[in-house]
């Protein structure tokens, strides 16, 4: 049986309400590489990456939670942060979700 392919393309009008990003970084070169629920708590894990090989300071804003924090990333650094939405805190942790001694 040979059915002809069907394609449907839709172009929204753009008249709707503009949504605000949940995570905003002031420096566009810094990448958000992960956002997930923590393994052993009700917190969330946010992972950032500096891909250009330079020291960068960016401001991380989570408008929905009222969090605004300056973050310093070393060249090629992968930084993992634990976000607790109840306490509205953002703290650095290691890749195994243990607190770092910073």
C-alpha positions as CSV (number, residue, x, y, z in Angstrom):
1,X,0.0,0.0,0.0
2,X,1.4,3.3,-0.9
3,X,-0.1,6.4,0.8
4,X,1.0,9.8,-0.4
5,X,3.1,11.7,2.2
6,X,1.2,14.4,4.2
7,X,2.8,17.6,5.4
8,X,1.2,20.3,7.5
9,X,3.0,23.6,8.2
10,X,1.6,26.2,10.6
11,X,2.8,29.7,11.0
12,X,1.3,31.4,14.2
13,X,0.1,35.0,13.8
14,X,2.4,36.3,16.5
15,X,-0.5,38.1,18.2
16,X,-0.3,36.1,21.4
17,X,1.3,37.1,24.7
18,X,5.2,37.1,24.6
19,X,6.4,34.6,27.1
20,X,9.3,35.4,29.4
21,X,12.3,33.0,29.7
22,X,12.5,31.0,32.9
23,X,16.3,31.2,32.8
24,X,18.1,34.3,31.6
25,X,21.9,34.7,31.3
26,X,23.3,38.2,30.6
27,X,26.2,36.8,28.6
28,X,24.9,35.0,25.5
29,X,28.1,32.9,25.1
30,X,27.4,31.0,28.4
31,X,25.3,27.9,27.7
32,X,22.7,26.2,29.8
33,X,23.5,22.5,29.2
34,X,21.2,20.9,31.7
35,X,18.1,21.7,33.9
36,X,16.7,18.7,35.8
37,X,15.3,17.6,39.1
38,X,17.9,16.7,41.7
39,X,18.4,13.0,42.3
40,X,18.1,13.1,46.1
41,X,16.0,16.1,46.9
42,X,13.1,18.3,45.7
43,X,15.6,20.8,44.3
44,X,16.7,21.3,40.7
45,X,20.1,21.1,39.0
46,X,21.2,23.8,36.6
47,X,24.4,23.2,34.6
48,X,26.3,26.0,32.8
49,X,29.2,25.8,30.4
50,X,31.7,28.5,29.3
51,X,32.7,27.5,25.7
52,X,35.0,30.3,24.6
53,X,38.1,29.8,26.8
54,X,37.8,33.1,28.6
55,X,36.9,34.2,32.1
56,X,33.3,35.4,32.0
57,X,31.0,37.0,34.6
58,X,27.3,36.6,33.8
59,X,24.2,37.4,35.7
60,X,21.8,34.5,36.1
61,X,18.2,35.6,36.5
62,X,15.3,33.4,37.4
63,X,12.4,35.9,37.3
64,X,9.7,33.5,38.4
65,X,11.6,32.9,41.7
66,X,13.0,36.4,42.1
67,X,16.6,35.1,42.0
68,X,19.3,37.2,40.4
69,X,22.9,36.2,41.0
70,X,26.3,37.0,39.4
71,X,28.2,33.9,38.3
72,X,31.9,33.8,37.4
73,X,32.9,31.0,35.0
74,X,36.6,30.1,34.4
75,X,37.7,29.2,30.8
76,X,35.9,26.0,29.6
77,X,34.3,25.5,33.0
78,X,31.2,23.4,33.6
79,X,29.4,24.8,36.6
80,X,26.7,22.8,38.4
81,X,24.3,24.7,40.6
82,X,21.6,23.4,42.9
83,X,18.4,25.5,42.8
84,X,16.1,25.2,45.8
85,X,12.8,26.9,44.8
86,X,11.4,26.9,48.3
87,X,14.4,28.7,49.9
88,X,15.1,30.6,46.7
89,X,18.8,29.6,46.9
90,X,21.3,28.8,44.2
91,X,24.5,27.1,45.4
92,X,27.4,25.4,43.6
93,X,27.7,21.6,43.8
94,X,29.8,19.0,42.1
95,X,28.7,16.7,39.3
96,X,27.5,14.1,41.8
97,X,25.3,16.7,43.4
98,X,27.4,17.2,46.6
99,X,28.1,20.6,47.9
100,X,31.4,22.2,46.8
101,X,33.7,23.9,49.3
102,X,33.5,27.4,47.7
